[in-house]
């Protein structure tokens, strides 16, 4: 690995860096106010400690994720450490009093930064504690970011009337019974999922809540949860080596999309000579696969080789159901194919009276076809927007093929059992 070139390509922004060994196993995760300078420091300090020498000797890959602030980097670092358990990220062991994030055990718990008194290095059982964190200022800033997403109380004792935090939109005011215990408990659970690094579980939980509110026609509540999902996505922005939002912004400009495409759904068809035709749909949220929302379709209405008819069927089935359930639609639909597949999808959306930005991506020249455009759009091969839709298209293709192989295997097993009988 050319460390000099890799490090010089790192941005001069805050974020989290991830050091891996030759097998891709995580060795160390660190946060930085300036990613390039912080990573450089590891290699400049070779020979100063055995730990630094062992770590840098084993590093074969360096990834990073940019964040909007050092406080967000602290949240992301803690989350990724809990997720991956890197070999060189050890717990703080000395007697210095480090700050923790404390969640009290009350009817309406408070969340605050505290320095609990440890007995034989054991935390008190009066609250739930997360940490320790090295930087108290950053810890408070990180908690303030979380509080803008999930509104929890910090006051002690519970007041008789709503305080300024309620009017600033930082607390849902359990003091005036503005929120019930069950709903408030969900807020605390969501904060705990962030602190425990359980991002996928948090996404799925919020997505489920949003869809339930939409089905019950509680659109204001659905919009509130949608905004929380978007804020969580921004908090954990960044993908391997490149920032998702840079990709999405380029794609938005290239396709003249009305908004940044946060949720993208992509359809693909797989069949062999018209036999066992299947459709697949993958869902990406902020540049990452949202596998809980993947869908498989056995083609029911179309016989023989008719890709246009198959695309029409799966698009109709998907969005008819979302419309009936009053669920949130994606920001962009990608169809694997050309003009014909695009036209088929457009016609089905028109029948359902649904307006969703739509495009088709043809494999051979990687041409992009758009509704109402006579000529295709060709993006440069190094375009971040193109790389994003290629990544999503390739995942849809993989998912369709895996389903097709599964059905072929079941069919072959059925024939063998029939022959055996």
N, C-alpha and C positions, 0 to 999 in steps of 0.2 A: 504494500500500500504506500502511495506517495503522500506521506503525512503533510509535507509542506504545502502541496497543492490543495489537498483536502481542507486543511485549516485556513488557507488563504481565501478559500471560497465561502467560508462561514460568514454570516452576516454580522454587522456591528449593532445588533439589536439584542434585547433581552430574550431569554428563552431557556430551554432545557436541552442538554446534550446527552447522548446515549453512546457509551463505548461498549463494543461487542468483540468477542473473540472470533477465531476462524470458523467456528460452528454456528455463529450468529447468536451465541448465548450472551446475555447481558452481564457485563462486568461492573460497570459503574454508571450511575445517573447523577447528573449535577445540574444546578441552576446557575444562571449567569445574567448579570446586567448587560454584559457585552459578550456574546457567544465566542467570537473569534479570539479575543484577548484571554478569556478564561480557559479555553481549550489549549491555547498556546502555552499558558503557564504550566500545565501539567508536564509538557515535554521539555520546557526550559529548566524545570526543577529536577530533572533526572540526576541521580547521584546524591540528592539531599536527604532521601529517606528510603528505606527498604520497600515500604508500601508503594511509593511512587514508582520505583524502579520495576517492581513486579507487575503493577497495573499497566504501565505504558508498554512493557515488553509483550504483554498479552493482547494488546489492542490491535485488531485487524480491520475494524470498521467503525466509523463515527457518523451517527445520525443526529439530527437536531429537530426541534420544534420551536418556532418563534412564538412569542407571546406579546401582548400589548403592553405589559408592564412587568416589573420585577416581582410584584405581589402575585400576579397570575402565574409566573414561573414557579413560585414557591408552592402554590396549590398543585400545579401539574407535576412538579418534581415529587412531592409527597405521594400523589396518586400513582405515578408510574413505579416508584420504589415499592409500594405495597402490592402492585400488580406483578412485578417481575422479580423481586427479591434479589437484586444484584449482589454479587459476591463481595464487592469492596465497599458497599454502603452499610456501615456498621452503626449500631445505636450509640448515642452519646452516653459515655460511661463515667465521666468524672462527677464531682460533687457540686459543680456549678448549677445554680438554679435557672433552668431553661424554661421558657414559656410553653404552655400547653393551650389547646383549645378545649374548653370545658363545657359540657352539656349537663345541666343540673337535672336531678331526678325530682321533678315537680309535675303537677297537673298540667301546667303550661310551662315547659322547661325554658330556661334562659340559656343563651350561648354567649360565651365571653372568653377573652384571653386571660389566663391566670397562671400563677406560679405556685402550684400546690406543695404543701409540706409533705415530703416523702418520709415514710418510716421504713428503714432498712431497704431503701430504694423501691418501695412498694407504694403505688398511688392510693389515695383514699378511695373508699367505695361509695362515697356520698354522691359522686357524679361520674359521668363517662368522660374520659380524657383522651385527647388525640395529640400526638407529638412524641418527644419534644421537638421544638423548632429552635434554631439557633438565633434567628433575628426577630426580636419582639416587634419592632416597627413593621417589618414586612408581614408578620403574622397578623397584626391588626388590620393592615391594608387588605390582606387576602380575605379575612373574615368580612370586611366591609363590602368587598366585591360579591361574596356569596350572599350577603344580606340584601343586596339590591335585587337578587333573583328570588330568594325565598325569605319572606318577611317574618323574622322571629323577634321575640322580646329580649331585652337585656336588663330591664329595670328591676330594682329590688328595694322595697317589696312591690307587689302588684298594686298599682295605683287605683284610685277611685274613679278617675276619668282619663280619657285618652290624652296622651302626652304628645310632644312635638314629633316624635318618631312616626306616629300614626299619620299625622298630616304631611310628613315628608315621604310617605309611602315605604317606610322601612319596617313597620310592624302592623299586623292586622288587628291589633287592639283586643286581645282576649279580656282585658280589664273592663270593657264595656259590653262584653258578650257579642262582639262583632264577628267572632269565629268560634265554632264549637270545638270541643276537645279532640274529636276524631279527625277533623280537617287539620287542626294544628299539629296533631301527631304525624300527619303525612309530611308536613313541612320539615319537622325535625328528622324524619326518616330520610328525606331527600338530602338534607345537609349531611347526614351521617354517610350516605352513599358517596357523596363527593369526597369526604374526608377519608373514607376507606378505599378509595380508588375504584369503586364499582360503577364505572361510567356506563357500561352496556346495560346493566340492570336499571340504572336511573333512566336512561333513554327509553327503554321498553316500558317502564312504569308510567312515565309521563305521556308517552304515545298512547298507551291504553286509556289513561285518564282523559286525554284530549278527544279521542274517538268516542268515548262513553258520553262526555258532555255534548258532543255534536249530535249523537243519536237521540239524546234527550232534549234536543233543541235549546240547550243552555249555551248559546253561542258566545256570550260574553266570557263565561268560564273557559270555554274551549280556546278562545283567543288568548286568554291569560296564560294557559298552559302552553300554547303554541309559542308565545313570547319567551316563556321560561326555557323551552327547548332550544330556541334560537340563541338565547343568552348562554346556555350551557355549551352549545356548539362553538360559540365565539370564545368562551373560556378555554376550551380545549382545542383551539384552532391549531392547524399544522398537521402535515402528514410527513411521511418519510422523505427527507431531503428537500422537499418543496412545500410551500405553504398553500393549503387548499384554497384560501381566499384569493390568492393571486390567480390560480387556475380559474376559479369561478368568475372573477372580475373580467378576465380575458374572454371567457365564453359569453358572458353577458353582453360585452361590447360587440363581439363578432356576430352574435345572433340577434342583437337588438332586443334582448329579453327585458320585460318590464321590471324585473327585480332580480337580485342575486339568487341563482338557483341553489337552494339549500337541500331540498329533497328532489332527487332525480330518479325516475323509474324507466327501465329499459326492457324492451321485449325482443325475444328471439324465437325462431321456429326451428325445430329439428325433425327431419324425417328421412327415411331411406326408401326411395322410389315410391313415395306416397304411403308407405306402410308405417303403422304405429306413430303417427304424427303427434308431436307434443309441442307445447309452447311453454316458455318460461318468462318470468318477470323478476328482475332483481331491483332492489331499492337501495339507494345510497343516500346517506344523511351526512352533510358536510364533508363529502369526499370519502366516506368510509362505508363499507357494506353494512346495511341494516338487515341482517339475515332473518330477524323475526318477521320482517315484512316481505320476504321472498315468496313467490307464488308459482305453482306448477299447474298446467292446464292440459288435460287430455282433450284432443280435438274431437268434438262430437258432431258438428254440423257439416263438416267439409270432408269429401271423399276424394281420393286421388291426389295428384300433385297440384296444389293451388295455394301458393304462399300468400297471395293477396287475401283470399278468403279466410285463411287461418289467422292472419294478423287481425283481420276485421273481427273474427270471433273472439279472440282473447282480449282485445282492446275493449270490445263491447261488454264482455262479461266482467272485466275488472272494474270499469268505471260506472257501469250500471249499478254494481253492488255498492261502490263507494257513495254514489248519489243516493241510493236508497237508505244507506246508513248515515247519511249526512256527515260523512267523514271528511277530513281535510285532503284536498287534492295535491298532487306534487307540483313543483314549480316548473318542471320540464319533463317531457316524455321523449325518449329516444327509441326509434324503431330501427332494428337491424335490417337494412335493405335500401332500396332506391325509391324512385318516384312512385312506382306502383304500390309498394307497401305504405308509403306516406299517404297516398290518396285514399287507400282503404281505411287507414286509421282516422284520417280527417273526416271521412263520411260517417263513421260510427260515432265520433264525438259530436258531429253536427246533429245526428239523429237524437242523441241524448241531451242536446242543448247544453253542452259543456264546453267551456273555453279554457284550454290549457295549452301553453306553448309546446310546440311539437316539431320534431326534426327526424330525419332519417339519415343514417350513415352507411354508405355503400362501401363494401370492403376493398374492391380492387384499387381504386384511386383515392380512397378515403374521402369521397365527395360528400358534402353535407347538402341535403335537400330540405328546403323550407317551404311552408305553405305560401302560395301567392308569389313565389319567386320563379322566374322562368329559367334562370341559370343556377347551377350549383355553386356552393361556397367551398373554396379550397383554402384551408388554413396551412401555414408553413409547418413543415415536419417537426420543428422544435417548439411549436406553439403549446403553451401550457394548457390552453383551453382544449386543444385537440387531444393532448395526452389524457386529460380528464375523461372525455367521452370515449376514447379508446379503451381506457381501463374499465369503464363501466360496461361497454359493449362486450369486451372480452370475458368479463365475469358472467354476463347474461348467456353468452355462447357456451361457456364451461358448464353453467348450471343446466342449460337445456340438454347438452350432451350427456351429462350425468344421469338425468331423468330418463333419457332415451335408452341408455345402457341398462338402467334398472328394469325398465319394462321389457327389454329384449331378454334379459336374464330370466325374468319371471315367465315369459312366454316359452323360452327354451326348456325351463324346468317343467312347465305344464305338459309340453310335448313328450318329454322323457317319461313323466309319470303315466301319461296315457299309453305310451308304447309298452311300458313295463306291465301295465294291466292287461 
